[in-house]
């Protein structure tokens, strides 16, 4: 009989679709004896959308073997839940997520949840200037270690996402009947904690759990994030 833990972990990236984002957390999970794999999604493909993303997540989950916990970051909140109808999912863990409503597009989400007001309020509290959604350095790199920053700066376009995912309405009629948690970075300048708290309450009826780090917490605090994933 195998000594492998019963539940494996499939980690879904956000915009850009690079599974590399999760490499430190995957390493932590493997080091602790768990099964884990990060999914690469075709973020640069202008025609790839939610169905294609769902199919890749499902394929990764099936290859790992059921049951799985799906862990999804940011834009992954739109794609990971779609896999729950197709594989056995023990838990859905959303990290700094976009949480959709039925029929909502990822492009509509920003205005619907009041993103700009919340992001600007945090910037004002921090003494930063007006929020610029394209300010990659300020919003994403501010708490990352030097070697990771160097990698991220080498190809900032890697975080770019094609238009299809932002234009397609979220197709489910309701949230999957899967235990769901929301982990939100206390220093996230992109999706501030108060925003994540409010959206998690309004849309899922649950409380967001605070974790250290900014929007890319899996790169700035991988050990603490892994601890939180494994110990609710």
Protein Blocks (a to p, Z undefined) as FASTA:
>chain_A
ZZbdfbdcdddddehjiaklmmmmmmmmmmnopacddddddfklmkbcfklmmmmmmmmm
mmnopadddddehjlmmmmmmmmmmbccfbdcdehiacddehiafklmmmmnommmmmmm
mmmmnopacddfklmmlmmmmmgcfklmmmmmmmmmlmpccfklmmpccfbfbdcddddd
ddddfklmklgfklmmmmmmmmnopacdddeddfklmlmmmmlmmmmmmmZZ
